Amino acid sequence: MQLYPKLIMDALATVTYAGTKKNLVESQMVADQPAISAPANESDPWKVTVVLEFPRDTDPFLKSTVKAAEAAIKYHCAKGLNGLAVEVEIQTEFKSKPRPEIGKLLPQVKNIIAVSSGKGGVGKSTVAANLAIALSRLGYSVGLLDCDIFGPSMPKMFHVEDERPYAVNVDGRDLINPIEAYGVKMLSIGFFVNPDTATLWRGGMATNALKQLIADADWGELDYFILDTPPGTSDIHLTLLQTLAITGAVIVSTPQQVALADARKGIDMYRNEKVNVPILGLVENMAWFTPAELPENRYYIFGREGCKQLAEEMNVPLLAQIPLVQGICDSGDRGEPAALDSNTATGLAFINLAQAVVTVVNRRNKELPKTKIVGMK
């Protein structure tokens, strides 16, 4: 009794690949002729080896497809060989090269800056967006990742809500091509979900999506890679720390005491001995209110110099004090960040912030060793 490749192919033709809704043969996933080895003794099983080619190593249907293919081959061979045993080996290949391992991601990125806040509502995303644009205006190549999976805001801030990133093949890997606006390469989960629908994902789904935006995107050469992290401390922060060697963190707060209390927690997270990410400095947002009709006046409606005092207490630099003006809100809603116009007080403040960040990053890189990726369980 003989086992022929046609029987194996017929078996594989009964297995549907969920990625294409077609069977494995129609999907052209059988990479080579099935290899068949006859048993040396009647009591030994036949041996069948099949190579299946998947789009990428992170294919969500890989395991289930392999199991289904193995079961189908055993079933059809048992029928064709009157119940004789068959030993099946399914090998996998990938059209796209596998993702680089942790520690080898983003080799062309020089500095990774996490912009964080202890609580929401302090203008962290506004600071991150304007810092990225200001660095670009200073002549640096800049990338910006919106790490807030559940509340992405960067597409609107950059007026690119309707853009949809497409895939490009780079060195055998299919990568997401970031959207570029105002000289900044940018990605956000907001490009891939309905903006009017809540993102109801468990933590694992959110962190996997974030890893894809980092590792499966064509970021290219960057002087600065800005991470707009979600407020507080969460799975997202831990994923970033376990995935990337972060050069340093910029903490954003308002001057009021309730915000400063949470800013201390944010500083502590990065200074934790298991994390050990340098604090580059603090940014005091909404430092004072200046009405448009009285540009020389300052009203300290959230308290006065609270971040300056915290910076002195925690022995970190105060990088900038950003005033609260109507223009910041209006420009953000229009998708035209304030840093685009350095002739305004706010635009100039963000340019000065970018220059301060460059200075502290250069000093940090000269005086401190490279940050290590956190190895937490």
C-alpha positions as CSV (number, residue, x, y, z in Angstrom):
1,M,0.0,0.0,0.0
2,Q,1.4,3.4,-1.0
3,L,0.8,6.9,0.3
4,Y,0.9,9.6,-2.4
5,P,1.3,13.4,-2.1
6,K,-2.1,13.9,-3.7
7,L,-3.8,12.4,-0.7
8,I,-1.9,14.9,1.5
9,M,-2.9,17.9,-0.7
10,D,-6.5,16.7,-0.7
11,A,-6.4,16.7,3.1
12,L,-4.9,20.2,3.2
13,A,-7.7,21.4,0.8
14,T,-10.2,20.7,3.5
15,V,-8.5,23.1,6.0
16,T,-9.7,26.7,5.8
17,Y,-7.2,29.5,6.6
18,A,-9.1,32.2,8.5
19,G,-6.9,35.0,7.1
20,T,-8.1,34.5,3.5
21,K,-11.4,32.5,4.1
22,K,-10.0,29.9,1.6
23,N,-8.4,26.5,2.0
24,L,-4.6,26.1,2.4
25,V,-4.1,25.0,-1.2
26,E,-6.2,27.8,-2.7
27,S,-4.3,30.3,-0.4
28,Q,-1.0,29.0,-1.8
29,M,0.3,28.3,1.6
30,V,1.7,24.9,0.9
31,A,5.3,25.9,0.3
32,D,6.7,22.7,-1.1
33,Q,5.7,19.2,-2.2
34,P,4.8,17.1,0.9
35,A,7.6,14.8,1.9
36,I,6.5,11.2,2.6
37,S,8.6,8.4,4.2
38,A,7.5,4.8,4.1
39,P,7.9,2.8,7.3
40,A,10.8,0.4,7.7
41,N,8.5,-2.1,9.4
42,E,4.8,-2.7,9.3
43,S,4.4,-1.6,12.9
44,D,6.1,1.8,12.3
45,P,4.0,4.8,11.1
46,W,4.3,6.6,7.8
47,K,6.0,10.0,8.1
48,V,4.6,13.0,6.4
49,T,6.3,16.5,6.4
50,V,4.4,19.5,5.2
51,V,5.8,23.1,5.0
52,L,3.1,25.9,5.4
53,E,4.0,29.5,4.6
54,F,2.3,32.2,6.7
55,P,2.3,35.9,6.1
56,R,4.2,36.6,9.3
57,D,5.4,35.0,12.5
58,T,2.8,36.9,14.5
59,D,-0.1,35.5,12.5
60,P,-3.0,35.1,14.9
61,F,-4.3,32.0,13.1
62,L,-0.9,30.2,13.0
63,K,-1.4,27.7,15.8
64,S,-5.0,26.8,15.0
65,T,-4.2,26.3,11.3
66,V,-1.3,24.0,12.1
67,K,-3.4,21.9,14.4
68,A,-6.2,21.7,11.9
69,A,-3.8,20.7,9.1
70,E,-2.2,18.0,11.2
71,A,-5.6,16.6,12.1
72,A,-6.8,16.6,8.5
73,I,-3.7,14.8,7.3
74,K,-4.0,12.1,9.9
75,Y,-7.7,11.6,9.2
76,H,-7.4,11.3,5.4
77,C,-4.3,9.1,5.6
78,A,-5.9,6.8,8.1
79,K,-8.8,6.4,5.7
80,G,-6.5,5.9,2.7
81,L,-4.3,3.4,4.5
82,N,-7.0,1.4,6.2
83,G,-6.3,2.8,9.6
84,L,-2.5,2.6,9.6
85,A,-0.7,5.2,11.8
86,V,0.8,8.4,10.3
87,E,3.3,10.7,12.0
88,V,2.8,14.3,10.8
89,E,5.3,17.1,11.1
90,I,4.1,20.7,10.1
91,Q,6.9,23.1,9.5
92,T,6.3,26.8,9.1
93,E,7.9,29.5,7.0
94,F,7.0,33.2,6.8
95,K,6.7,35.6,3.8
96,S,7.7,38.5,6.1
97,K,10.9,38.2,8.2
98,P,10.3,37.7,11.9
99,R,10.2,40.7,14.2
100,P,13.6,41.5,15.8
101,E,14.0,40.4,19.4
102,I,13.6,42.7,22.4
103,G,16.8,44.7,22.7
104,K,17.4,45.0,18.9
105,L,14.3,47.1,18.1
106,L,14.7,50.5,16.5
107,P,18.4,50.4,16.0
108,Q,18.4,53.6,14.0
109,V,16.7,55.6,16.8
110,K,19.2,57.7,18.9
111,N,17.1,58.9,21.8
112,I,13.7,57.7,23.2
113,I,11.9,60.3,25.3
114,A,8.8,59.3,27.4
115,V,6.5,62.3,28.1
116,S,4.5,61.3,31.2
117,S,2.1,62.7,33.7
118,G,0.8,61.4,37.0
119,K,-2.8,62.3,36.2
120,G,-4.9,63.2,33.2
121,G,-6.0,66.7,32.2
122,V,-2.6,68.4,32.7
123,G,-1.9,68.9,28.9
124,K,0.6,66.1,28.5
125,S,-0.4,65.2,25.0
126,T,-0.3,68.9,24.0
127,V,3.2,69.1,25.4
128,A,4.3,65.9,23.6
129,A,2.9,67.0,20.2
130,N,4.4,70.5,20.5
131,L,7.8,69.2,21.7
132,A,8.0,66.8,18.7
133,I,7.2,69.6,16.3
134,A,9.6,72.0,18.0
135,L,12.4,69.5,17.8
136,S,11.6,69.0,14.1
137,R,11.8,72.8,13.6
138,L,15.2,72.8,15.2
139,G,16.4,70.4,12.5
140,Y,16.1,67.0,14.1
141,S,14.5,63.9,12.7
142,V,11.6,63.1,15.0
143,G,9.0,60.3,15.5
144,L,6.0,60.5,17.8
145,L,4.1,57.5,19.1
146,D,0.7,58.0,20.7
147,C,0.8,55.3,23.4
148,D,-2.7,56.1,24.8
149,I,-4.5,53.1,23.3
150,F,-7.8,53.9,25.0
151,G,-7.8,57.7,24.4
152,P,-5.7,58.5,21.4
153,S,-5.5,62.2,20.5
154,M,-2.6,62.7,18.2
155,P,-4.5,62.2,14.9
156,K,-6.7,65.2,15.7
157,M,-3.9,67.3,17.1
158,F,-2.0,66.9,13.8
159,H,-5.2,67.2,11.7
160,V,-4.7,63.8,10.1
161,E,-7.8,61.9,11.4
162,D,-8.7,60.7,8.0
163,E,-5.3,59.3,7.1
164,R,-4.8,55.5,7.0
165,P,-1.2,54.1,7.3
166,Y,-0.3,51.6,4.6
167,A,2.2,48.7,4.6
168,V,5.7,48.9,3.1
169,N,8.1,46.0,2.6
170,V,11.5,46.8,4.2
171,D,14.2,44.2,4.1
172,G,11.7,41.4,3.7
173,R,9.4,42.6,6.5
174,D,5.9,44.2,6.0
175,L,5.9,47.3,8.1
176,I,3.4,50.1,8.9
177,N,4.4,53.3,7.2
178,P,4.0,56.2,9.8
179,I,1.9,59.2,8.9
180,E,4.1,62.3,8.4
181,A,2.9,65.8,9.4
182,Y,4.7,69.0,10.3
183,G,8.0,67.1,9.8
184,V,7.1,64.5,12.4
185,K,6.6,60.7,11.7
186,M,3.6,59.7,13.8
187,L,1.5,56.6,14.6
188,S,-1.5,56.1,16.8
189,I,-4.1,53.4,17.4
190,G,-6.5,56.2,16.4
191,F,-5.7,55.5,12.8
192,F,-7.0,51.9,13.1
193,V,-10.2,52.2,15.2
194,N,-13.5,54.0,14.9
195,P,-13.0,57.4,16.6
196,D,-16.7,57.4,17.8
197,T,-16.5,53.9,19.4
198,A,-15.0,53.1,22.8
199,T,-12.0,50.7,22.6
200,L,-13.1,47.8,24.9
201,W,-9.9,45.8,25.0
202,R,-8.3,43.8,27.8
203,G,-4.8,44.8,28.9
204,G,-3.1,42.1,26.8
205,M,-4.8,43.3,23.6
206,A,-3.8,46.9,24.3
207,T,-0.1,46.0,25.0
208,N,0.1,43.8,21.9
209,A,-1.2,46.6,19.7
210,L,1.3,49.0,21.2
211,K,4.2,46.5,20.5
212,Q,3.0,46.4,16.9
213,L,3.1,50.1,16.6
214,I,6.7,50.1,17.9
215,A,8.2,47.0,16.3
216,D,6.2,46.6,13.1
217,A,6.6,50.1,11.8
218,D,9.1,51.7,9.5
219,W,10.4,54.4,11.8
220,G,13.8,54.7,10.1
221,E,16.5,57.0,11.4
222,L,15.4,59.3,14.2
223,D,17.2,61.7,16.4
224,Y,14.3,61.7,18.9
225,F,11.4,59.3,19.3
226,I,8.8,60.8,21.6
227,L,6.4,58.5,23.5
228,D,3.2,60.2,24.5
229,T,2.3,57.9,27.4
230,P,-1.2,57.6,29.0
231,P,-1.7,59.3,32.4
232,G,-0.8,57.5,35.6
233,T,1.1,54.2,35.8
234,S,-0.3,51.1,34.0
235,D,0.4,48.0,31.8
236,I,1.2,50.4,29.0
237,H,4.1,51.9,30.9
238,L,5.4,48.5,31.9
239,T,5.2,47.3,28.3
240,L,7.2,50.4,27.1
241,L,9.9,49.8,29.8
242,Q,10.1,46.1,28.9
243,T,10.3,46.8,25.1
244,L,12.5,49.9,24.7
245,A,15.6,51.3,26.4
246,I,14.1,54.8,27.2
247,T,16.7,57.5,27.3
248,G,14.8,59.6,29.8
249,A,11.4,60.9,30.9
250,V,9.8,64.3,30.8
251,I,7.2,64.8,33.5
252,V,4.3,67.2,32.8
253,S,2.2,68.7,35.6
254,T,0.2,71.8,36.4
255,P,1.2,73.9,39.5
256,Q,-1.7,72.8,41.6
257,Q,-1.0,70.5,44.6
258,V,-3.3,67.6,43.5
259,A,-1.4,67.4,40.2
260,L,2.0,67.7,41.9
261,A,1.2,64.8,44.2
262,D,0.6,62.5,41.2
263,A,3.7,63.9,39.4
264,R,5.7,62.6,42.4
265,K,4.3,59.1,41.7
266,G,5.3,59.4,38.0
267,I,8.8,60.4,39.0
268,D,9.0,57.5,41.5
269,M,8.0,55.0,38.8
270,Y,10.9,55.9,36.6
271,R,13.4,56.3,39.5
272,N,12.4,52.8,40.9
273,E,15.6,50.7,41.2
274,K,14.1,48.1,38.8
275,V,13.3,50.7,36.2
276,N,16.1,53.3,36.6
277,V,15.1,55.7,33.8
278,P,16.6,59.2,34.2
279,I,14.2,62.1,34.8
280,L,15.2,64.7,32.2
281,G,13.1,67.3,33.9
282,L,9.7,68.8,34.6
283,V,7.4,70.9,32.5
284,E,5.0,73.2,34.3
285,N,2.0,73.5,32.0
286,M,-0.8,76.1,32.5
287,A,1.8,77.9,34.7
288,W,-0.2,81.1,34.5
289,F,-3.1,82.6,32.5
290,T,-2.5,85.5,30.1
291,P,-5.6,87.0,28.4
292,A,-5.1,87.9,24.8
293,E,-6.1,91.5,25.4
294,L,-3.6,91.9,28.3
295,P,-0.5,90.0,27.0
296,E,1.7,91.4,29.8
297,N,-0.5,90.2,32.6
298,R,-0.1,86.9,34.5
299,Y,-2.8,85.3,36.6
300,Y,-1.8,82.2,38.6
301,I,-5.1,80.5,38.7
302,F,-3.7,77.0,39.4
303,G,-1.1,78.1,42.0
304,R,2.3,79.7,41.5
305,E,5.5,77.9,40.6
306,G,4.4,74.5,42.1
307,C,6.5,72.6,39.5
308,K,9.5,74.8,40.2
309,Q,9.3,73.9,43.8
310,L,8.9,70.2,43.1
311,A,11.8,70.3,40.7
312,E,14.0,71.7,43.4
313,E,12.7,69.1,45.9
314,M,13.3,66.2,43.5
315,N,16.6,67.6,42.3
316,V,15.6,67.6,38.6
317,P,15.6,70.5,36.0
318,L,12.6,72.6,35.4
319,L,12.6,72.5,31.6
320,A,9.8,75.0,30.8
321,Q,6.8,76.9,32.2
322,I,4.1,76.9,29.5
323,P,1.4,79.7,29.9
324,L,-2.3,79.0,29.6
325,V,-3.7,80.9,26.7
326,Q,-6.7,80.5,24.5
327,G,-4.6,79.9,21.5
328,I,-3.2,76.6,22.7
329,C,-6.6,75.1,22.9
330,D,-7.8,76.6,19.6
331,S,-4.6,75.5,17.7
332,G,-4.9,72.0,19.1
333,D,-8.5,71.6,18.1
334,R,-7.7,72.9,14.6
335,G,-4.8,70.5,14.2
336,E,-2.2,73.3,14.1
337,P,-0.1,73.0,17.2
338,A,1.3,76.2,18.8
339,A,4.9,75.2,18.2
340,L,4.4,75.9,14.4
341,D,4.4,79.7,15.1
342,S,7.4,80.7,17.2
343,N,6.3,84.4,17.0
344,T,3.7,83.7,19.7
345,A,4.6,83.5,23.4
346,T,3.4,79.9,23.5
347,G,5.1,78.8,20.3
348,L,8.4,80.3,21.6
349,A,7.9,78.5,25.0
350,F,7.8,75.2,23.2
351,I,10.8,76.0,21.1
352,N,12.7,76.8,24.3
353,L,11.4,73.6,25.8
354,A,12.8,71.6,22.8
355,Q,16.2,73.3,23.2
356,A,16.2,72.5,26.9
357,V,15.4,68.9,26.1
358,V,18.3,68.7,23.6
359,T,20.7,70.1,26.2
360,V,19.7,67.7,29.1
361,V,19.6,64.7,26.7
362,N,23.2,65.5,25.5
363,R,24.3,65.8,29.1
364,R,22.5,62.6,30.1
365,N,24.2,60.7,27.3
366,K,27.6,62.0,28.2
367,E,27.4,61.4,32.0
368,L,25.2,58.3,32.3
369,P,25.2,54.8,30.9
370,K,22.6,53.7,28.4
371,T,19.3,52.7,30.0
372,K,18.6,49.0,30.2
373,I,15.4,47.4,29.3
374,V,13.4,46.4,32.4
375,G,13.3,42.7,33.0
376,M,10.1,42.3,35.1
377,K,7.9,39.2,35.3
